[in-house]
Amino acid sequence: MRAGSSVTATLRDSPISNAARRSSARPPKFRRVLRRAGVPAADAVAFGDEVRDIEAARAAGITCAAVTWGYAAPEALRAHAPDFVFDRMEEVVRELTRAR
């Protein structure tokens, strides 16, 4: 097992992650998912690969993280100044474990 793999699995399999994946990344859906999970917006991080993900997270008061291996061009994501920009999954794991 690689270091950090349990963190990655936890993120991928969490109720928030699964519900957000099914949403169209609109603020009301983020808020509903947080409410159902009992997680305050201040304690959440929304990950996305599109500009609309950044905008929706901000509108919902959630810290936003952009991942550059998805849909939008990295330059487009960076132009919207998300709280975090990750180029590799390992960076996500490293940042989250550092925050503990």
C-alpha positions in Angstrom: 0.0 0.0 0.0 1.4 3.4 -1.0 1.6 6.1 1.6 -1.5 8.3 1.6 -3.6 5.7 -0.3 -6.0 5.5 2.6 -6.5 9.3 2.4 -7.2 9.0 -1.3 -9.7 6.2 -0.8 -11.4 8.1 2.0 -11.9 11.1 -0.3 -13.0 9.1 -3.2 -15.5 7.0 -1.2 -16.9 9.8 1.1 -20.6 10.7 0.9 -19.7 14.2 0.1 -17.4 13.2 -2.8 -20.0 10.8 -4.2 -22.8 13.3 -4.1 -20.7 16.1 -5.5 -19.7 13.9 -8.4 -23.3 13.4 -9.3 -24.1 17.1 -9.0 -23.8 19.8 -11.7 -21.6 21.8 -9.3 -24.2 24.4 -8.4 -24.0 26.1 -5.0 -27.4 24.8 -3.7 -26.3 21.2 -4.4 -23.1 21.8 -2.5 -25.0 23.3 0.4 -27.5 20.4 0.4 -24.7 17.8 0.5 -22.9 19.6 3.3 -26.1 19.8 5.3 -26.9 16.1 4.8 -23.4 15.2 5.8 -23.4 17.5 8.8 -20.2 19.3 7.6 -19.9 23.1 7.9 -18.8 24.8 4.7 -15.8 26.1 6.6 -14.6 22.6 7.1 -15.0 21.4 3.5 -12.9 21.6 0.3 -14.6 21.2 -3.1 -12.5 19.7 -5.8 -13.2 20.4 -9.4 -11.7 20.4 -12.9 -13.8 23.1 -14.4 -14.2 26.9 -13.8 -17.8 26.4 -12.8 -16.7 24.2 -10.0 -14.5 27.0 -8.6 -17.4 29.5 -8.9 -19.9 27.1 -7.3 -17.6 26.4 -4.4 -17.1 30.1 -3.7 -20.8 30.8 -4.0 -21.4 28.2 -1.3 -18.6 29.4 1.0 -16.4 26.3 0.4 -12.7 26.3 -0.1 -12.0 25.4 -3.7 -9.3 23.2 -5.1 -8.8 22.8 -8.9 -7.2 19.7 -10.3 -5.5 20.2 -13.6 -5.8 16.6 -15.0 -9.5 17.0 -15.9 -11.6 18.9 -18.3 -10.5 22.6 -18.3 -7.1 23.9 -19.3 -4.8 24.5 -16.3 -4.4 28.1 -17.3 -8.2 28.7 -17.2 -8.4 27.2 -13.8 -5.5 29.3 -12.4 -7.0 32.5 -13.9 -9.9 32.0 -11.5 -7.5 31.9 -8.5 -8.8 28.8 -6.6 -7.6 28.3 -3.1 -5.5 25.4 -4.2 -4.3 24.1 -7.6 -3.1 20.5 -7.9 -1.3 19.1 -10.8 -0.9 15.6 -9.4 -2.9 13.4 -7.0 0.1 13.1 -4.8 0.0 16.8 -4.1 -3.6 16.5 -2.9 -2.6 13.7 -0.4 0.5 15.6 0.8 -1.5 18.8 1.4 -4.4 17.0 3.2 -2.1 15.0 5.4 -0.1 18.2 6.3 -3.3 19.9 7.3 -4.1 17.3 9.9 
